[in-house]
Amino acid sequence: MEKLRKYADLHNDKRTYPGAVAGVSFNDNEKVYALKKGVYVIEPSGGTFNIIEPKGCCRPREWRQRVCRASL
């Protein structure tokens, strides 16, 4: 995400990126923790994937770290 943000900043791209965590196997505690932090959970389901949206928040958490151009 940091590389993506640096590239976007260099090109004056102001988009934000929704956060997500993906994995082959999650236990319930990990899934609940990620959703409480406001990120999507992506997990396999047969031959496809389930995307679980965080509930109770207005919008998913976004990656907003900005990098000073002088440090690039």
LOGUKE-127525 format. One record per atom (N, C-alpha, C, CB): residue number from 0; atom name; z, x, y. Coordinates in Angstrom, 1 decimal. Glycine has a CB too. Example, Ala and Ser with C-alpha at 12.3 -4.5 7.8 and 13.67 -1.06 7.14 Angstrom:
<atoms>
ATOM pos site     c3     c1     c2
ATOM   0    N    7.8   13.2   -5.7
ATOM   0   CA    7.8   12.3   -4.5
ATOM   0    C    7.8   13.2   -3.3
ATOM   0   CB    9.0   11.3   -4.5
ATOM   1    N    7.1   12.8   -2.2
ATOM   1   CA    7.1   13.7   -1.1
ATOM   1    C    7.9   12.9    0.0
ATOM   1   CB    5.7   14.1   -0.6
</atoms>
This chain:
<atoms>
ATOM pos site     c3     c1     c2
ATOM   0    N    0.0    0.8   -1.2
ATOM   0   CA    0.0    0.0    0.0
ATOM   0    C    0.0    0.9    1.3
ATOM   0   CB    1.2   -0.9    0.0
ATOM   1    N    0.7    2.0    1.2
ATOM   1   CA    0.7    2.9    2.4
ATOM   1    C   -0.7    3.4    2.7
ATOM   1   CB    1.7    4.0    2.1
ATOM   2    N   -1.5    3.8    1.7
ATOM   2   CA   -2.8    4.2    1.9
ATOM   2    C   -3.7    3.1    2.5
ATOM   2   CB   -3.4    4.8    0.6
ATOM   3    N   -3.5    1.9    2.0
ATOM   3   CA   -4.3    0.8    2.5
ATOM   3    C   -3.9    0.5    4.0
ATOM   3   CB   -4.0   -0.5    1.6
ATOM   4    N   -2.6    0.6    4.3
ATOM   4   CA   -2.2    0.3    5.6
ATOM   4    C   -2.7    1.4    6.6
ATOM   4   CB   -0.7    0.3    5.7
ATOM   5    N   -2.7    2.7    6.2
ATOM   5   CA   -3.2    3.8    7.0
ATOM   5    C   -4.7    3.6    7.3
ATOM   5   CB   -3.0    5.1    6.3
ATOM   6    N   -5.4    3.2    6.2
ATOM   6   CA   -6.9    3.0    6.4
ATOM   6    C   -7.1    1.8    7.4
ATOM   6   CB   -7.5    2.7    5.1
ATOM   7    N   -6.4    0.7    7.2
ATOM   7   CA   -6.5   -0.4    8.1
ATOM   7    C   -6.2   -0.1    9.5
ATOM   7   CB   -5.6   -1.6    7.6
ATOM   8    N   -5.1    0.7    9.7
ATOM   8   CA   -4.7    1.1   11.1
ATOM   8    C   -5.8    1.9   11.8
ATOM   8   CB   -3.4    1.8   11.1
ATOM   9    N   -6.4    2.8   11.0
ATOM   9   CA   -7.4    3.7   11.5
ATOM   9    C   -8.6    2.9   12.0
ATOM   9   CB   -7.8    4.7   10.5
ATOM  10    N   -8.9    1.8   11.4
ATOM  10   CA  -10.0    0.9   11.7
ATOM  10    C   -9.7   -0.3   12.5
ATOM  10   CB  -10.7    0.5   10.4
ATOM  11    N   -8.5   -0.3   13.1
ATOM  11   CA   -8.0   -1.4   14.0
ATOM  11    C   -8.0   -2.7   13.2
ATOM  11   CB   -8.9   -1.5   15.2
ATOM  12    N   -7.7   -2.7   12.0
ATOM  12   CA   -7.6   -3.8   11.1
ATOM  12    C   -6.2   -4.4   11.1
ATOM  12   CB   -8.1   -3.5    9.6
ATOM  13    N   -6.0   -5.5   11.7
ATOM  13   CA   -4.6   -6.1   11.9
ATOM  13    C   -4.2   -7.0   10.8
ATOM  13   CB   -4.6   -6.8   13.2
ATOM  14    N   -5.0   -7.1    9.7
ATOM  14   CA   -4.6   -8.0    8.6
ATOM  14    C   -3.3   -7.6    8.0
ATOM  14   CB   -5.7   -8.0    7.5
ATOM  15    N   -2.6   -8.6    7.4
ATOM  15   CA   -1.4   -8.3    6.6
ATOM  15    C   -1.7   -8.6    5.2
ATOM  15   CB   -0.2   -9.1    7.1
ATOM  16    N   -1.0   -8.0    4.3
ATOM  16   CA   -1.2   -8.1    2.8
ATOM  16    C    0.0   -8.7    2.1
ATOM  16   CB   -1.6   -6.7    2.2
ATOM  17    N   -0.2   -9.8    1.4
ATOM  17   CA    0.9  -10.5    0.7
ATOM  17    C    1.4   -9.6   -0.4
ATOM  17   CB    0.5  -11.8    0.2
ATOM  18    N    2.7   -9.5   -0.6
ATOM  18   CA    3.2   -8.7   -1.7
ATOM  18    C    3.2   -9.4   -3.0
ATOM  18   CB    4.7   -8.3   -1.3
ATOM  19    N    3.0   -8.6   -4.1
ATOM  19   CA    3.0   -9.1   -5.4
ATOM  19    C    3.5   -8.0   -6.4
ATOM  19   CB    1.6   -9.6   -5.8
ATOM  20    N    4.0   -8.5   -7.5
ATOM  20   CA    4.4   -7.6   -8.6
ATOM  20    C    3.8   -8.1   -9.8
ATOM  20   CB    6.0   -7.5   -8.7
ATOM  21    N    3.2   -7.2  -10.6
ATOM  21   CA    2.5   -7.6  -11.8
ATOM  21    C    3.0   -6.7  -13.0
ATOM  21   CB    0.9   -7.4  -11.7
ATOM  22    N    3.1   -7.3  -14.1
ATOM  22   CA    3.5   -6.6  -15.3
ATOM  22    C    3.2   -7.3  -16.6
ATOM  22   CB    5.0   -6.5  -15.2
ATOM  23    N    3.3   -6.6  -17.7
ATOM  23   CA    2.9   -7.2  -19.0
ATOM  23    C    4.1   -8.0  -19.5
ATOM  23   CB    2.6   -6.0  -20.0
ATOM  24    N    5.3   -7.5  -19.2
ATOM  24   CA    6.5   -8.2  -19.7
ATOM  24    C    7.6   -8.2  -18.6
ATOM  24   CB    7.0   -7.6  -21.0
ATOM  25    N    8.1   -9.3  -18.3
ATOM  25   CA    9.2   -9.5  -17.3
ATOM  25    C   10.4  -10.2  -18.0
ATOM  25   CB    8.8  -10.2  -16.0
ATOM  26    N   11.6   -9.8  -17.7
ATOM  26   CA   12.7  -10.6  -18.2
ATOM  26    C   13.0  -11.6  -17.0
ATOM  26   CB   14.0   -9.8  -18.6
ATOM  27    N   13.8  -12.6  -17.3
ATOM  27   CA   14.0  -13.7  -16.3
ATOM  27    C   14.7  -13.1  -15.0
ATOM  27   CB   14.9  -14.7  -16.8
ATOM  28    N   15.6  -12.1  -15.2
ATOM  28   CA   16.3  -11.6  -14.0
ATOM  28    C   15.3  -10.9  -13.1
ATOM  28   CB   17.4  -10.6  -14.4
ATOM  29    N   14.3  -10.1  -13.6
ATOM  29   CA   13.4   -9.4  -12.8
ATOM  29    C   12.4  -10.4  -12.1
ATOM  29   CB   12.5   -8.5  -13.7
ATOM  30    N   12.0  -11.4  -12.8
ATOM  30   CA   11.2  -12.4  -12.2
ATOM  30    C   11.9  -13.2  -11.0
ATOM  30   CB   10.7  -13.5  -13.2
ATOM  31    N   13.1  -13.6  -11.3
ATOM  31   CA   13.9  -14.2  -10.2
ATOM  31    C   14.1  -13.3   -9.0
ATOM  31   CB   15.3  -14.7  -10.8
ATOM  32    N   14.4  -12.1   -9.3
ATOM  32   CA   14.6  -11.1   -8.2
ATOM  32    C   13.4  -11.0   -7.3
ATOM  32   CB   15.1   -9.7   -8.7
ATOM  33    N   12.2  -10.8   -7.9
ATOM  33   CA   11.0  -10.6   -7.2
ATOM  33    C   10.7  -11.9   -6.4
ATOM  33   CB    9.8  -10.4   -8.2
ATOM  34    N   10.9  -13.1   -7.0
ATOM  34   CA   10.6  -14.3   -6.2
ATOM  34    C   11.6  -14.5   -5.1
ATOM  34   CB   10.7  -15.5   -7.2
ATOM  35    N   12.8  -14.1   -5.3
ATOM  35   CA   13.8  -14.2   -4.2
ATOM  35    C   13.5  -13.3   -3.0
ATOM  35   CB   15.2  -13.9   -4.7
ATOM  36    N   12.8  -12.1   -3.4
ATOM  36   CA   12.4  -11.2   -2.3
ATOM  36    C   11.1  -11.7   -1.6
ATOM  36   CB   12.2   -9.8   -2.9
ATOM  37    N   10.5  -12.8   -2.1
ATOM  37   CA    9.4  -13.3   -1.4
ATOM  37    C    8.0  -12.8   -1.8
ATOM  37   CB    9.5  -13.2    0.0
ATOM  38    N    7.9  -12.2   -3.0
ATOM  38   CA    6.6  -11.7   -3.5
ATOM  38    C    6.1  -12.5   -4.7
ATOM  38   CB    6.7  -10.2   -3.9
ATOM  39    N    4.8  -12.6   -4.9
ATOM  39   CA    4.2  -13.3   -6.0
ATOM  39    C    4.6  -12.5   -7.3
ATOM  39   CB    2.7  -13.4   -5.9
ATOM  40    N    4.6  -13.2   -8.4
ATOM  40   CA    4.8  -12.6   -9.7
ATOM  40    C    3.5  -12.9  -10.5
ATOM  40   CB    6.1  -13.1  -10.5
ATOM  41    N    2.9  -11.8  -11.0
ATOM  41   CA    1.7  -12.0  -11.8
ATOM  41    C    2.0  -11.5  -13.2
ATOM  41   CB    0.4  -11.2  -11.2
ATOM  42    N    1.8  -12.5  -14.2
ATOM  42   CA    2.1  -12.1  -15.6
ATOM  42    C    1.0  -12.7  -16.5
ATOM  42   CB    3.5  -12.7  -16.0
ATOM  43    N    0.8  -12.0  -17.6
ATOM  43   CA   -0.3  -12.4  -18.6
ATOM  43    C    0.2  -13.7  -19.3
ATOM  43   CB   -0.5  -11.4  -19.6
ATOM  44    N   -0.9  -14.5  -19.6
ATOM  44   CA   -0.7  -15.8  -20.3
ATOM  44    C   -1.9  -16.0  -21.2
ATOM  44   CB   -0.4  -17.0  -19.3
ATOM  45    N   -1.8  -15.6  -22.4
ATOM  45   CA   -2.9  -15.7  -23.3
ATOM  45    C   -4.0  -14.8  -22.9
ATOM  45   CB   -3.4  -17.1  -23.4
ATOM  46    N   -5.2  -15.3  -22.7
ATOM  46   CA   -6.3  -14.5  -22.2
ATOM  46    C   -6.5  -14.5  -20.7
ATOM  46   CB   -7.6  -15.0  -22.8
ATOM  47    N   -5.5  -15.0  -20.0
ATOM  47   CA   -5.6  -15.1  -18.5
ATOM  47    C   -4.3  -14.6  -17.9
ATOM  47   CB   -6.0  -16.5  -18.1
ATOM  48    N   -4.1  -14.9  -16.6
ATOM  48   CA   -2.8  -14.6  -15.9
ATOM  48    C   -2.2  -15.8  -15.2
ATOM  48   CB   -3.1  -13.4  -15.0
ATOM  49    N   -0.9  -15.8  -15.1
ATOM  49   CA   -0.2  -16.8  -14.3
ATOM  49    C    0.2  -16.1  -13.0
ATOM  49   CB    1.0  -17.4  -15.1
ATOM  50    N    0.0  -16.8  -11.9
ATOM  50   CA    0.5  -16.3  -10.6
ATOM  50    C    1.6  -17.2  -10.2
ATOM  50   CB   -0.7  -16.1   -9.6
ATOM  51    N    2.8  -16.7  -10.1
ATOM  51   CA    3.9  -17.6   -9.7
ATOM  51    C    4.2  -17.3   -8.2
ATOM  51   CB    5.2  -17.3  -10.6
ATOM  52    N    4.1  -18.4   -7.4
ATOM  52   CA    4.3  -18.3   -6.0
ATOM  52    C    5.8  -18.4   -5.7
ATOM  52   CB    3.6  -19.4   -5.3
ATOM  53    N    6.3  -17.6   -4.7
ATOM  53   CA    7.7  -17.7   -4.3
ATOM  53    C    8.0  -19.0   -3.7
ATOM  53   CB    8.1  -16.5   -3.4
ATOM  54    N    9.0  -19.7   -4.1
ATOM  54   CA    9.4  -21.0   -3.5
ATOM  54    C   10.5  -20.8   -2.5
ATOM  54   CB    9.9  -21.9   -4.7
ATOM  55    N   10.6  -21.8   -1.6
ATOM  55   CA   11.7  -21.8   -0.7
ATOM  55    C   11.5  -20.9    0.6
ATOM  55   CB   13.0  -21.4   -1.4
ATOM  56    N   10.4  -20.3    0.7
ATOM  56   CA   10.2  -19.5    1.9
ATOM  56    C    8.9  -20.0    2.5
ATOM  56   CB   10.1  -18.0    1.6
ATOM  57    N    8.7  -19.9    3.8
ATOM  57   CA    7.6  -20.5    4.5
ATOM  57    C    6.3  -19.8    4.0
ATOM  57   CB    7.7  -20.3    6.0
ATOM  58    N    6.3  -18.5    3.9
ATOM  58   CA    5.2  -17.8    3.4
ATOM  58    C    5.6  -16.6    2.6
ATOM  58   CB    4.3  -17.3    4.7
ATOM  59    N    4.8  -16.1    1.7
ATOM  59   CA    5.1  -14.9    1.0
ATOM  59    C    5.4  -13.7    1.9
ATOM  59   CB    4.0  -14.6    0.0
ATOM  60    N    6.2  -12.8    1.4
ATOM  60   CA    6.5  -11.6    2.2
ATOM  60    C    5.2  -10.8    2.4
ATOM  60   CB    7.6  -10.8    1.5
ATOM  61    N    5.0  -10.2    3.5
ATOM  61   CA    3.8   -9.4    3.8
ATOM  61    C    4.2   -7.9    4.0
ATOM  61   CB    3.1   -9.9    5.0
ATOM  62    N    3.2   -7.1    3.6
ATOM  62   CA    3.4   -5.6    3.9
ATOM  62    C    3.1   -5.4    5.3
ATOM  62   CB    2.5   -4.8    2.9
ATOM  63    N    4.0   -4.9    6.1
ATOM  63   CA    3.8   -4.8    7.5
ATOM  63    C    4.1   -3.4    8.0
ATOM  63   CB    4.7   -5.7    8.2
ATOM  64    N    4.3   -2.4    7.2
ATOM  64   CA    4.6   -1.1    7.6
ATOM  64    C    3.4   -0.5    8.5
ATOM  64   CB    4.9   -0.1    6.4
ATOM  65    N    3.8    0.0    9.6
ATOM  65   CA    2.8    0.6   10.5
ATOM  65    C    3.0    2.1   10.5
ATOM  65   CB    2.9    0.0   12.0
ATOM  66    N    1.9    2.8   10.6
ATOM  66   CA    2.0    4.2   10.6
ATOM  66    C    1.5    4.7   12.0
ATOM  66   CB    1.1    4.8    9.4
ATOM  67    N    2.2    5.7   12.5
ATOM  67   CA    1.8    6.3   13.8
ATOM  67    C    0.6    7.1   13.5
ATOM  67   CB    3.0    7.2   14.4
ATOM  68    N   -0.5    6.9   14.3
ATOM  68   CA   -1.7    7.6   14.1
ATOM  68    C   -1.5    9.2   14.2
ATOM  68   CB   -2.7    7.2   15.2
ATOM  69    N   -0.6    9.6   15.0
ATOM  69   CA   -0.3   11.0   15.2
ATOM  69    C    0.1   11.7   13.9
ATOM  69   CB    0.7   11.3   16.3
ATOM  70    N    0.7   10.9   13.0
ATOM  70   CA    1.2   11.5   11.7
ATOM  70    C    0.2   11.6   10.7
ATOM  70   CB    2.4   10.7   11.2
ATOM  71    N   -1.1   11.1   10.9
ATOM  71   CA   -2.1   11.1    9.9
ATOM  71    C   -2.8   12.4    9.8
ATOM  71   CB   -3.1   10.0   10.1
</atoms>
